[in-house]
Amino acid sequence: MSIFKRVSNILRSQKQETNTAPAGNPLEEAQVGDIVNVDLEEYVISGKVIYFDRGFAPHRYAYYLQSGKNIQCLIVEKGRTYDCFICSFIEGSLDDPNDVPSRLELDGETTFELENYRNDTTRVEGNTDFRSGDEITFWRYFGPDNRFFFLQWQDGKFVALEGERTLGSQIKFLKS
């Protein structure tokens, strides 16, 4: 084998290695400051909450999205596929996490049924409603017309969100 063939084989093998770098998943790896386009509206990620069980990989992400004074939340739940929800924050109050009902009636006209709840640990980046490293209780309710209601509790503070499912293919991320 000639020296030129050896050199060309070495160069070819190095070129192939650089092309095989795995592409990251933007639904999990977006960072504070990145731009997100959801349903043709652009937002800047101002905060990120990562939910996980200790010793396991994260299974839920909440991105705080800001467009001017408007703040929305994009919840991404990881399973066999990604479930994505675009949500608005809802004002209201509860005093005790033990008083959370299995059926919620919103504005006297919409009823949400409890789908599941769980306790997770959080890791936080940017501006969010929660602290990093603490436990959080997360309730997920489903309602009519593909609407969902999320309730979160951490150390005496409740955060309520109402939203609808959106396709992951309609969400575009741009790195800052």
N, C-alpha and C positions, 0 to 999 in steps of 0.2 A: 504494500500500500504506500502510495507516495505521500510526501509531507503535505502537499496541497490538499489531498483528500482528507487527511487527518484533521487539518486545521478547519476545513469546511464542515466536517462532521461535528467538531467541537462547537463551532459557531452556530450551526443548526440546532444542536441540542440545547444550548443556552437560550436561543430565541424561542424555542418551544416551551421551555420552563417559564419564561416571563409571561407568555400568553395563557398559561393554565392557572393563573391566580384566581381563586374563587371570588365570585362577585358577592358582595354583601347584600343583605336584605334591608332595603330602606325602611320598611315598616318597623324594624327593630332597631336599626342603627342610626336613625335621624338624631341630630343633636340640636341643642339650644342655639338659635340664630339661623338655622336652616329655613328655607322657604317651602311651604306646602301649598299645593293647589288641590282643593277639594271642591268638586262640583262647580268648576270654573271660577272659584273665588280663591284669591291668594291670601295666605296668612304667614306670619313669622312665628316660629316656635319660641315661646317665651319661657316654657317650663316643661319638664318631663318627669313622670313618675314611673318607676319600674317596679312591678309587683312580682314577688317570688317566694317560694318556700325555702327556708334555710337549707343549703346543701344541694339545691336543684336549680336548673336554668329558669330564667324569667318566663312567665306565661301570660303577662298582661302589661300593656304600656298605655299610659295616658299622656297625651301631648296637649299642653295648653297653647292654643293658637290665638294670636292677636292680629286683628286687622283694624287699625285705628284704635278707637275706644272699645270696639266689640271684641269680647273674649269668648271663644268656643273651646270645646274639649274634644279631641279625637281619641277614642278608646279603641285599642287594638288588642284582641284576645287571640292568643295562639293556641291552636289545637291541630286537628288534621289539616284544617285550612285556617285562614285568618278571618276572623269576624271583626269588621270595622264599624264603628258607630260615631256619627258626628252629633254632638250634644250641646245643649245650652244649659247654663247654670240656672237653678230654680231656688228662689228664696223660700224659706220655711224654717221650722224648728222642731226638734225633738230633744228631750232631755236625757233619755237613757237608752243605750243600745238594746236593752232587754225589752223595750216597749215598741220595737219595730214590728209592724204588723205583716202578715202574709198577704194581705190584700190592701192596696192603696187606692183611694179615690181622689182624683186630682180635679179641682174646680167643680166638683159635683157632677161631672159628666163623663169622665174617662176613668176606667177601672184597670189597674195593673195588678197582675198576679205574680207572686214571688216565684222565680224560676230556680235560683240558687243563691247561696251565700257562703262565704269562706273567710278565713283569717289568713292574711299574708304579711310579709315584711316588705318595706318599701326602701327604694334608693331614689333620691331626688336630685334633680339638676335644675337650676334656674328658679324662676318664680312659680311656686305652686302653693297649695293650701296645706301641705303636709311636711313632716320632718323625715329625714333619712334615718334608716335603721330601726324604726319603731314598727310595732304591729298595727295593722289596719284591718277593719272588718268591712267587707264589700258585699252589698246585696244587689242582685240583678233581677229586675221585674220585666215582664213582657205585657204588652197591651194590644189593643186593636190597631189595625192598619200599619202593622210592622213598626210600631212605636215601642220604645224601651225606656225604662226608668232605672237609674243607678243611684244608690245611696252608699255613702262611704262614711266611716266613723274612725277617728283616731284621737285618742286622749281628750275626750270631751267635746270634740268638734265634728259636726255633721256637714257633709257636702252632698247636695242633691243635683242630679243631672237628668234632663229629659232629651231624648234624641231618637234618631232612626238609623237603621242599618244602611250602610253605603258600601258599594263594591270596592274592593281593594284596587281594582284596575282604574277607578276614577280618581285615585289619590296619586299625585305626582310630587316627588321630593326633589328639591334643588339644593345642593350643598352651598353653604355660605363661604 
